[in-house]
Amino acid sequence: MTQGLPQAAFRQLSEADRAALQSAVDILERMSFVERMATATGRRIGFPGRMLPPEAQAFVAAAARRGLEAALRIAVSSLAATPPRDGGRLHQRLAAASGAMGGAIGVASLPVELPLSTTIMLRSIADIARREGEDLSDPEALIACLQVFALGGHAEEGNLLEGGYLALRGLLAKSVTDASRFMGGRAAADAGAPALARFLALVSARFGVVVSQKAAAQAVPLIGALSGAAINVAFIRHFQRLAQGHFTVRRLERAYGREIVYGEYARMAGRASAAAG
């Protein structure tokens, strides 16, 4: 019955890779941007996404979509040609500068600030992807970079991701495949093309949750430019951590096969959920 199965199906994760996977589970299943903002600003902000009125939520959602469209253009046009580097701290400083504007001006700055900060984050995500062995000349790897923006949205503070990381990968799987096929061999990407539009809609819906939390926090009068910069650093660190977890899982999938890695991930996530409950 086992004849013909790939050799990877019989391999067990090494101790180092098991530890790396456990770290990825901890990141991907229990990351809270609200908690990261509280640490960055030294104050408890609560759950700010609920503080925005409906018209502001629509404004933020549109800004989030435009930010992702800007990131998509960068992904297609230049990421593969950009030399590898470890620019995590540089990206955080650039994000802080754009966040200072958001803190000083407020939600109205989002149409300018968010495409800039999203592009900065994407370049940092791409650096992490390369370190984990991704080939950014492959459209599927570029889409995986953009997929990170879907990983940060939580329905409630401190809760496990709704359905978990593996469920979200499943939810996005068809749109990821379709978008990757559409991008194959293209020098430019049309965000209005059906395959990309569907993918961006799914990602921006979840990305918009975190953007709403960030925007509402920066709209608090006492936050100001200094804390606005700190919030943007927390914003990029949040997605850097998520990228590390995401691309660790993908690296292990390439080494051991998806079935082995997903099975071990599910067991680790189940233990974390039971301990939290």
N, C-alpha and C positions, 0 to 999 in steps of 0.2 A: 504493500500500500504506500510505502514511502518512496518507491523508486521514481526518479524523475524530479523530485523536489529539489530546489536549489540548496547548495551546501549551507548557505547562510541561515536556512531555516533551522539547522541543528546547532547553531552557535549560541552561546550564552554571552551576555554582556560582560566585559571585563570589569574588574573592580573600579577602575578609573572611569569607565564609561557609565557604569551604574550610578556612580556619584554625580557625574555630569547630568545624567537624566533626572536624578532626584532634584538637583538644583534647578533644572528647567521646569519640573513640575511645581516646585515651590514658587517660582517666578510666575508661571503662566496661570496657575490656579488661584493665587492669592495676592495679586498685585492690586493695590488701591491707590489711584491717583489722588484721591481726597486726603488720604493719610500722608502721602508724599508732600502735598501742598502744605499741610499743617506743620510738618517738620521744617519745610523750607522757610515758612513765614513766621514760625514761632507762635502761631495762634490756631485755635480750633475754628475752622470755617464752617463746620457742619457739612451738609450735603448740598452744595451750592447750585447744582443743576436744576433743582426745583424752584430756585429763587427767580429765574428769568420768566417774564410774562410770555404768552404765546407768540406775540409778534416778534419779540427778541429771539425766541427759540427758532423761528423761521429764518430770521436774519443770520443766526449762527449756523444753521444747517446749510444755508446757501454758501456761506463763507467756507465751511468745511469742505463742501463739494468743490469749490474753486481751488482750495488749497491742494486737494488731491489731484485735480486736473493739472495744476502746475507741476506737481511731483511726477505725474505720469509723463509729461513732456520731457522733464529732466531725465527720467528713467530711460526713455527710448533714445534720446539724443546724445547723452554723454556719459552715463554711468559706466558702461563697459570699457570706455576709453580712458577713464580716470585712473591714474596709478594708485595702487594700494597704499594706505597710510593708516596710522592710528591717530585719528583726529578727534577723539571723543571729547577731550577738554576744550579744544578749539571750537567745536560745534556747540558746546554748552555756553561758551562765552559769547558766541554770535547770537545764540538764542536769548541769552540774557539781555543783550543790547536791543533786540527786537521786542522783548517783553517789557523793557523799561518804557517804550513808547506806548504799549498797551496799558500799562499801569497808569501812565500820566493822562492818556486820552480816554481810555475805557473801551467799551464794546464797539464803539464807532470805528476804532482802528483795525478791527478784524479783517476787513477786505484787503488791507495792505499788509498787515502783520502776519496773517495766517499763511498765505502762500509762501512768504519768506521763511517763516519758522518751519513749515512743513517740508520745504525743499532742503533746509539745513538738516532736519531730522532724517530725511531720506538718504542724504549722503553719509550720515553717520551709520544708518542701518546698513547701507551697502558695504561700508568698511567692515562691519561685524560679519556680514554674509560672506565676504571674501575670506576672512580669517577662519571661518568654519567650512571652507572648501567650496563655496558656490562659484560657478562660472557665470559671470554677469553678461557674457555674450549670449547666453541662453535666455530666451524670452520668459520661460517658466521661472527662472531665478529672479528676473526683474519683477514679475508679478508677485513672487513670494515676498519681495521687499515691500511692495505696496500693501500686501496682505497684513503686515505687522500693524498697520493703522486700524485694523478691525479688532485687534486683540485687547484693546485697552478699555472697552466700554463695559461697565458694570451696572446692573439694574439697581443694586443697593450697595452701599458702602460696606466693605469687608466681606461681602458674600463671595462664594466661589463664582467664577464665570458661569453665566446661565448655560447649563448643559455641558460645560467644560470645554477645554481647548480642542479635544478630539472631535467633539460634536460640532464645534465651529468650523474646523477643517472640513468636516463632512458637508456642512451647509454651504461652504464656499467652493467645494470641489469642482462642480460643473462650471461655475462662472470662471474659476481660475483656469481650467482647461480651455474653455472657449476663448478667454482673453489671451492666453498664451499662444494659441493657434493663430489668432487674428494678428498678433504682433510679430509673428515669425517672419523675418526677412524685411520688415518695414523700417524705413529710416525715420518715420514720423508716425504718431498715433493720433487718430481722431477720436476724442473722448465721446463724441456723439454716436459713434458706430455701435450697433446693438450689443455686440459682445462686450465691449469695454464699458458701455453705459450700464449694463446689468451688473458688472463687477463693481464699478465705482459706486453704484447705488447701494449695494450691500455693504461695502466697506464704509462709505460715508455715513450710513445710518448709525453704525457703532462708533466711528471716530467722532461723530457729532456729540455723543454723550460726554466724552472727555472734554471736547472743546467748549461745551456748555458749562461744565464745571469750572474750567479755567476762566471763561469769560465772566461768569457770575462772580467769581472770587476777585477778579481784577476790577469789577464794577463797584466793589465795596469802597466807599470814600476813603477809609483809613488805610487801604492797601497801598496806593500811590506807586510812583515809579520804581522805588527801590524794591518793594515787595513784588511788584509786577515782574521785575527782572528775575527775582528768586522763583516765582511761579513758573516762568518760562524755562528756567533751568530744571525745575522739577518735572516739567512737561517733557523735555527732551530726555531726561534720565529715565523717566517712566517707559518711554518707547525704546530706548537703548536696552533696558533690561528685558523688555518683551522680545526684542529682536534677538538678544543673546539666547533666551530660552527657545524661541522658534527655530533658529538656525542650528542650535544644538540638536534638537529633535530631528531635523532634516539630515544633519550629518550622520547621526546614528542610524537613521533609516537607510541611508546609502550603504552603510557598513554591515548592517545586520538584517535588513529587510523590514518592511513596514509592519508585518504581522508581529514579529518579535518585539519591536520597539513599542508599538501601540499596546500590545498586551501588558508589557511591563509598566508602561506609563499609566494605564488604567488601574493596575494594582496599586501603584504608588499614590495616585490621585484618590483612590477609594480609601486608602488608609488615612490620608490627610483629611478627607471629608468626615470619616468616622471619628477621628480625634477632635475635630472642630465641633462636631455635634455633641 
